Amino acid sequence: MLVFAAFGASSGVLLYTGVKPSSFATISEFKIWHHTSLAAAIIPMLLLPFDFIIERRVRKKIPGNSLLNLIFGSLFLLHVTIKLVLIAQAVALLRKQPLNVFVVDLWTQYIPHIS
């Protein structure tokens, strides 16, 4: 679970900081991306203490984990939903591409010709 929290938080931070506002078609798309990537960075860190508490209670066979399991499960489903929203928005961003995307680079001119 510690690995999930570390990678989940780091990917959320990269998504949060790595995108320019000019790459979005509208301001609302940028704000959705901004807020969902921030939530994707925070939720794994929120899941970590719940996992430690649940794991400790399961090892000691303490009953009454249903509320903790409900909170953990709902936060995990929220995290998965946020990641799916980010994927859908990334696919939707393909509609606004810069004009130089379709320029073909002449890579053969960089290879030395031996003849």
Buried (B, 14 or more C-beta within 10 A) or exposed (E): BEEBBEEBBEBBBEBBEEBEEEEBEEEEBBEBBBEBBBBBBBBBEBBBEBBEBBEEBEEEEEEEEEEBEEBBEEBBEBBEEBBEBBEEBEEEBEEEEEEEEEEEEEEEEEEEEEE
